[in-house]
Amino acid sequence: MAEVINMPRLSDTMEEGTVATWLKKVGDKVEEGDILAEIETDKATMEFESFYEGTLLHIGVQEGETTKVDELLAIIGEEGEDISGLLNGSATQDSKEEEAPKEEKEEATSEPATETVDIPEGVTVVTMPRLSDTMEEGTVATWLKKVGDAVEEGDILAEIETDKATMEFESFQSGTLLHVGLQEGESAKVDALLAILGPKGTDVANIAKNFKASSGEKAEAPKEEAPKSASKPEPKVEAPKKETPKVSAPASTSSSDRVFVSPLAKKMADEKGINLSQVTGSGENGRIIKRDIENFTPGTSAAAVGKFVPTGQEDFEEVNNSQMRKVIAKRLAESKFTAPHYYLNVEFDMENAIAFRAQFNSIPDTKISYNDMIVKACALALKQHPQVNSQWSADKMRLNHHVHIGVAVAVPDGLVVPVVRFANEQSLPQIGAEVKELAGKARNKKLTPQEMEGSTFTVSNLGMFGIDSFTSIINQPNSAILSVGNIVEKPVVKNGQIVVGHTMKLCLACDHRTVDGATGAQFLQTLKGYIENPVTMLV
């Protein structure tokens, strides 16, 4: 019988996905575990594997097209099987031709099922853990144990990916891994079946088939697993949903220009700072794989050369928005159009800061950046101006007396803001070490949700790219964000004489609901004192 494959939910914030590339085409044989396609979410491009065997009979979403989670993605069945009923009659999901799925669906949506299953002694059902207070679903990034492996208490079972980070999940029981409920790349809600542990040789097929997480089952923390008392779970509905196929616009002709890359190659490129658009893939369908990154030499790729366009000829290409870019656009638009922004621009003398940094870095095994100095100066100034270190809500304003500074970090998929906590209490070398560590984790997508939560103020620095000045959109719920430009050598007037000096432009974007103009100006005056006289940050 044909199986309907729907667009999977590959992260807990994913609402729709884009097919980056199909690795199988209609008519191809598909084995369980084969990679069907690469799906682009709001966070990453992930491989999606098949959990069925058969022939790929239909593709519902072409390369470059986008569809919502749970919409028709593909159909797998027996070669030559008639699937017209699935395509033409799927609008009526309860059609008589599909009575079995209908009956199971009714069980899931009406009265609770009465079927029960006993859990043998020594068998433990491991459910999807809640790895952060906002997590609703998780994706299995990697299994570090396979079915049949012995598991000791404390062993790492799998790496679980949330929308922000990939985290290790350890076992709190010993036994043999008898069943895996989610394959790598598959997502499920918190408390859904993840794995089953127990004595070697125990038959758990009935448990796996009938297990269903219910609201009454215990699942309070990451370390909680389904207790043995949950010996009569409701049966799990395993029939695939039959959805109305999404009729999408034809794929853009530019879909052939998309960058298709394996997860390992993407990680290697991130670590080496390689722009994937400049790499020529040698894998199937031009896919970039490990050896392409290993053999890449900057400047040798044809992709690095601009497209030739004859004189007088108009030319353009359309590039589909990535899921991460859509989320960034949505959140920044909400900030821009809900918080009344205004901007305060200043220019600081950096002569003392340059001399201070050079002297500080002369200490063995010590290296700080100008950005570290700015973070420290902001933290000290914010302690004196809690109004700038505040958050707005409809009925009250929160004045923070602790200082957690978010540092904007650009990554290939967008922008993340890890947080330096209690920055005012840290020394310059401590801030430098923490910022370096957080930036490395950000580029490798290893930041935990806790490392990106709780900022009270944000610093965005584009000076290293040669940008003299710019404005930023506030990172809500913060009330302000500081934009930092490049240090520029220019003529300045000192003591009535024109001399060569070094200055830096900064722009403070403020939410007028919490930060009045005079308040923002006073903060910048305090900040100026610390940056132009950095020795005061050591007091």
ROGUKOL-302777 format. One record per residue (C-alpha): x, y, z. Coordinates in steps of 0.1 Angstrom, whole numbers, plus 5000, padded with zeros to 4 digits. Each point is the difference from the previous one (the first is absolute). Layout:
N
XYZ/...
END
This chain:
539
500050005000/501350344991/501450225028/499550385001/503150195011/499250355014/502350305005/501849915033/500350255029/503850015004/500250265027/497550135026/499750334983/499649864965/496750094983/500949934964/502949844982/501750044966/501249704980/503750094993/500649694979/498549664993/502449715002/497549764985/497850054970/496649864990/500549634991/503049955022/500149715025/500150125036/501449805029/499250085037/502750245011/500750154965/500350374999/497050134981/500650374999/501850295017/497550235018/500850365007/498450125033/500350345018/503249875017/501849774976/499949774970/499549655013/499949664984/496649825001/500149634997/497349754991/498549775026/498349794973/501149774972/498550004965/500050214969/499850385000/496750054982/499350375004/501850325010/497750275014/502650285005/502650084973/503550125007/499950365012/496349995009/498850065035/497049845019/498749995035/500849725025/497749694995/499250094964/500549734974/503749954992/500249674982/498349664995/501849665003/498449674990/500249704977/501250064964/497050074978/497650045029/497050234993/500350305023/497350224983/497849955030/502650155022/500550294977/496450074990/498249905031/502450125027/497850305006/497649765017/502449845024/497349765013/499349844966/498649655000/503149874980/502150075032/497849875027/502949875022/501750345002/496650165006/499349775029/503450075015/499550384995/496749985018/501649835029/502550295002/497650284997/496949885019/499949765029/503249875016/500949654988/499449725024/502849774987/502849955026/503449845001/502049885029/503650105004/502249705010/502150025031/503350174994/498850184969/500250384999/498350234975/502250314993/498050304988/501150324982/501550225027/499250365006/503450164997/498950365005/496950175015/498850114966/500649674982/497049834986/501649764975/503449864994/501949854970/502449715003/503250134984/502149695007/499649675017/503249905019/498649665008/498349764976/497449735006/501649705018/502750215017/500649975037/499250335018/501450105034/498650265022/501650334990/500749904964/499150254973/497049864981/499650274974/500550364990/496650185001/499650324979/497750285011/499450324980/503150165017/502549735008/501049634998/500349845034/501249675013/497449785017/501349745024/498349685012/499049975036/499449624998/502149714990/499049724976/500049924963/498650254974/497049794988/498250264978/500650344985/496850204996/501450284979/502649984973/502750264995/498550324986/496549925012/498150225024/497549935027/498350195028/501249995036/499049675017/499749814967/501649664998/503850044995/501449665009/499449685020/502649855023/499949665018/501449655003/501649874968/497649804978/496850155015/497250034975/498850375001/498350014966/496650035016/501150285024/501550204971/496949954979/497550105027/501950265020/498650355000/501050295023/497050155018/499650315020/499849805032/503449844996/502950145019/502550204980/501250295021/503750034992/502749904976/501049705022/496549875003/499149684981/496749834999/499549815033/499149645001/496750105016/499050114965/499349654991/496850064982/500750274974/497550084974/500849864965/502050224977/498450094968/502649904974/498050044968/501350284979/497850314996/498350034966/500250374992/498850194970/502950044977/501350364999/499950164966/503150224999/501350244974/502649854977/503450005014/502250304992/502449954972/502750115025/499549695021/502949844981/502250275015/499249895036/502849875021/499649635008/502349885027/500349715024/499750075037/503749905006/501350214971/497950305013/501549965035/503549984986/499450314979/498750195030/503149915020/502450104972/498050324991/499449884964/497250164980/498149714986/498850204970/503749994988/500349625002/499349764971/498349685012/501149674987/497349795016/496749884985/498150294982/502950235008/499749965037/503050135021/501549725020/502949965024/502849974974/498950324983/500650205032/503349825006/501250084965/498650354998/502550284993/498650365002/499950184967/500149694979/496349944997/498050124970/497250085023/502150295014/499950174967/497050234992/497649884974/500750144965/497350234987/500350154965/500050384998/496650164999/498249685010/497849985031/500549705022/498849885034/499549695021/497649915027/501249845032/497549845023/500050125036/501449755025/497949915030/502550175024/499950324979/496250005002/500149975038/502650285002/497850224978/496949935021/501750075034/501850314988/496950144984/498149955033/502850185019/500250294975/496350064998/499049955037/502950175017/500350384991/503750014991/502250315001/503750034995/502850185018/503350044982/503450075016/503749994990/502649915026/503750075001/501849665000/503650115005/500149895037/498149684992/502549904973/502950065024/498249825028/499349694979/503649984987/501450025036/497449755013/500849754972/503750025008/499349795030/500949634992/497149784990/497650305001/498050134970/497050235001/498150164971/498450344996/496749825001/500849855034/500850355013/496750134986/498049725017/501750075033/499550384997/496349954992/499549765029/501550265025/498050294984/496749795002/500449955037/499850385003/497150044976/497549715007/497450184978/502149904970/500349655014/496249965001/497249814984/496550124990/496749825006/496450134997/499550075037/503450055014/503750064993/502749775013/503350175011/502749755000/502850045026/501949714986/501850034966/499849734974/501450124967/499049844967/502850004974/498749974964/501849724980/499649954963/499749644989/499549864965/496249955006/499350345016/500750175033/500149875036/500550195032/501849805028/500150175034/502950105023/498449975034/500950245028/502450184976/500650285025/501549755025/502449854975/503550114992/501050094965/501949674994/497049815013/497650184977/502449944971/500249635007/496249975003/499250194969/502549794980/498549685014/496450114993/500850124965/501749664992/497049815013/497750234980/501849924967/499949635008/496350015011/500949875034/498550295021/497649885027/496750185004/501250135034/503050174983/497750214978/497450105026/499750285024/501950294984/499250355013/502050194974/501649924966/503250104983/500349964962/503550074985/500750034963/503250195004/502149704990/498350014966/501150364994/496550155008/500450355014/496550045014/496649834998/496749975019/498549675014/496649885008/499449935037/500349645011/496849985020/499249985029/503050235005/499550375000/503250094981/502749884977/503450154994/501450004964/503850024999/501950124970/503649984988/503050195016/500950264974/503250204996/499150364992/501050365006/498750135034/500450325019/501849995034/501050305019/499350224970/502349794977/499049774972/501749665007/499649644989/497549825023/498049685003/496250025005/497149755002/496450074992/497249835021/496350014997/497649925028/496549894989/497550055028/496449905007/498350335008/497549835022/502749935026/503050224991/499550374996/502450204979/501750165030/500449665016/501649854970/502450304997/501049975036/500849634995/502250094970/501850265021/500949745026/501049754973/502350274984/501850045034/500849635001/501049964963/502150314998/501649935034/500049625001/502349985031/496850105019/498549664991/502749835022/499150195032/
END
